[in-house]
């Protein structure tokens, strides 16, 4: 759900300049987990327009870890895709945690929550 909203927002912001698709890193077996499709490993290098030319993978990760960062799953998936698809050039965006905007949003949300603590709650007998 979040992944799909992010992709839709990015697609709207970029307009016709780019083809945007949401992809997941993994999924569990079973139809109830079909929402995680498509997987990144099936998208990049798998079918047009993501199998040739320049493909940008926008990283929706805060920090490096198992998926993101040097030697992570994303790097391995992109290496394999370039090996399968001649002419595929992949580019990866920086992780979200490195952006000052993330810090600003967290600070704003914390200030909002703190301010709400001082407001009386509806249904509170002392309100």
Beta strands, then each sheet from edge to edge (+ up, - down):
strand 1: 53-57
strand 2: 88-92
sheet 1: 1+ 2+
end
